[in-house]
Amino acid sequence: GEVRLQVGDIVGGAKATPAEDGSLAMARPGVSAPVVDIYTDFACPHCGTFDKANDPMLKELAVAGDAKVVFHPMVIFNESMQPAYGNALRAASALRCVGNGARWLSYQDALYEHQPANLQTEGYAVGELVSVGAEAGVADARFEECVRDQWYAGEVKRVSRGYVDSGVGGTPTVRVNGRTLDQDDIATPEALREAIEAAA
């Protein structure tokens, strides 16, 4: 099966545009810089903290036309790191079952809200991923089939390997115009915003 991708509308006139590689761009039409690439893993506790802290600010930048923000969900852990690897793979695969960009963003937020407590906690069972999607208002019949059968698991693995090969060594990783920010720059929303504005 395959999910049809659709551009979604974000309040304020920005668009949420899903891409074939499973990433999603938030931007006003015509805004192409600076590009803020965000690489995250749903099983990584730091990524949950990062999302909660920065998501509103990143949406604000996109809506204001001050940046193009691109989310890249991935699996950073290797297969021997269970249950974290399986958790991350199921969650990222499920997110790809949402074709509409605006709903994709809602589901990403919902996934972080249901994040397993730590790397040793089994979570994101397919049944839970389906019900979280229903709560977030993103589910249709194909969504459930896609999540349960993990249509996109192979794709997520392939894309994640590509990110690691390109130098993503941990999550969250943030790149602005291709340059990887150091940890100080992503420690707070204020610091991250400054780093993005400095690149504009």
C-alpha positions in Angstrom: 0.0 0.0 0.0 0.9 3.6 -0.4 -0.2 6.8 1.3 -1.0 9.8 -0.9 0.8 13.0 0.2 -1.1 16.2 0.4 0.0 19.7 1.3 -1.8 20.9 4.5 -2.6 24.4 5.8 -1.1 25.7 9.0 -3.0 28.6 10.7 -1.5 31.8 9.5 -1.0 31.0 5.9 2.0 28.6 6.1 1.9 25.2 4.4 2.9 21.8 5.7 4.4 19.9 2.8 5.2 16.2 3.2 8.0 14.8 1.0 8.6 11.3 -0.5 11.4 10.6 2.0 9.1 10.9 5.0 10.2 14.4 6.0 7.9 17.4 6.2 8.5 21.1 5.5 6.7 24.0 7.2 7.0 27.3 5.4 5.1 30.2 3.9 4.8 29.8 0.1 7.9 31.3 -1.5 10.1 31.1 1.6 13.0 28.9 1.0 15.7 30.2 3.5 17.1 29.8 6.0 16.5 26.1 6.0 16.3 24.5 9.5 16.6 20.7 9.3 15.6 18.9 12.5 16.5 15.2 12.9 14.6 13.4 15.7 13.9 9.9 17.0 10.6 9.2 18.8 12.2 6.9 21.3 14.8 9.5 22.4 13.8 11.3 25.5 15.8 14.4 24.6 13.8 14.6 21.4 10.6 14.7 23.3 11.9 17.5 25.5 13.3 19.4 22.5 9.9 19.1 20.7 7.9 20.4 23.7 10.3 23.3 24.2 10.8 24.4 20.5 7.8 23.3 18.5 5.8 26.5 19.1 8.7 28.7 18.3 9.5 26.8 15.1 5.9 27.0 13.9 6.0 30.7 14.7 9.1 31.2 12.5 7.5 29.3 9.7 4.2 31.2 9.9 6.1 34.5 10.0 8.0 33.6 6.9 11.3 33.8 8.8 12.4 30.2 8.1 11.7 27.0 6.3 11.6 24.3 9.0 12.0 20.6 7.9 11.3 17.7 10.3 13.2 14.5 9.6 11.9 11.7 11.8 14.4 8.8 11.9 15.7 5.9 13.9 19.1 6.7 15.4 19.5 3.5 17.5 20.9 0.4 16.0 18.9 -2.8 16.0 20.6 -4.3 19.1 19.2 -1.4 21.2 15.9 -2.9 22.1 13.2 -1.8 22.9 14.2 1.7 21.8 14.9 0.7 18.2 11.6 -1.1 17.8 9.7 1.8 19.5 11.3 4.4 17.2 10.8 2.3 14.1 7.1 1.7 14.7 6.4 5.4 15.6 8.3 6.8 12.6 6.7 4.3 10.3 3.2 5.2 11.6 3.8 8.9 11.0 4.3 8.1 7.4 0.8 6.7 7.3 -0.5 10.3 7.6 -0.6 11.8 4.1 -1.9 15.3 4.9 0.8 17.7 6.1 -1.3 19.5 8.7 -2.5 16.2 10.2 1.1 14.9 10.1 2.1 17.7 12.4 -0.8 16.9 14.8 0.2 13.3 14.9 3.9 14.1 15.5 2.8 16.2 18.5 0.6 13.3 19.7 3.4 10.8 19.4 5.7 12.8 21.6 2.9 13.1 24.2 2.7 9.3 24.3 6.5 8.8 24.3 7.8 5.8 26.3 9.3 6.9 29.6 12.9 6.0 28.7 15.0 3.8 26.4 14.3 0.7 28.4 10.5 1.0 28.3 8.5 -0.9 25.6 6.1 1.4 23.9 4.4 2.6 20.7 2.6 -0.8 20.2 0.7 -0.7 16.9 -2.6 -0.7 18.6 -1.6 2.3 20.7 -0.3 4.1 17.5 -3.7 3.5 15.9 -5.7 4.9 18.9 -3.3 7.9 19.2 -4.0 8.6 15.6 -7.8 8.4 16.2 -7.5 10.8 19.1 -5.5 13.2 17.0 -8.1 13.1 14.3 -5.7 11.7 11.7 -7.0 8.2 11.2 -8.9 6.7 8.3 -9.3 3.1 7.2 -6.0 3.1 5.3 -4.2 4.6 8.2 -5.0 1.7 10.5 -3.9 -0.9 7.9 -0.7 1.1 7.2 0.2 1.3 10.9 -0.6 -2.3 11.7 1.2 -3.7 8.7 4.1 -1.2 9.0 4.0 -0.3 5.3 6.9 2.1 5.7 9.2 0.3 8.1 11.7 -0.5 5.3 11.7 3.0 4.0 12.3 4.5 7.5 15.3 2.2 7.9 16.7 3.2 4.5 16.2 6.9 5.1 17.6 6.7 8.6 20.8 5.0 7.3 21.1 7.9 4.8 20.9 10.5 7.5 23.5 8.7 9.6 25.8 8.4 6.6 25.4 12.2 6.0 26.8 12.8 9.5 23.7 12.8 11.9 25.4 11.2 14.9 22.7 11.7 17.5 19.3 13.1 18.1 18.1 15.8 18.2 20.4 17.2 15.5 19.6 20.6 14.1 21.2 22.0 10.9 20.7 25.5 9.7 21.5 26.0 6.0 23.4 22.7 6.2 25.6 23.6 9.2 25.1 21.4 12.3 24.4 23.5 15.4 26.2 22.6 18.6 24.4 21.6 21.8 24.6 25.1 23.3 22.7 26.5 20.3 19.8 24.1 20.8 19.7 24.2 24.6 16.8 26.7 24.8 14.3 28.0 22.3 15.9 31.5 22.7 19.3 30.2 21.7 18.0 28.2 18.8 16.0 31.1 17.5 19.1 33.3 17.7 21.1 30.7 15.8 18.4 30.6 13.1 18.1 34.4 12.8 21.9 34.7 12.6 21.8 32.6 9.5 19.0 34.5 7.8 
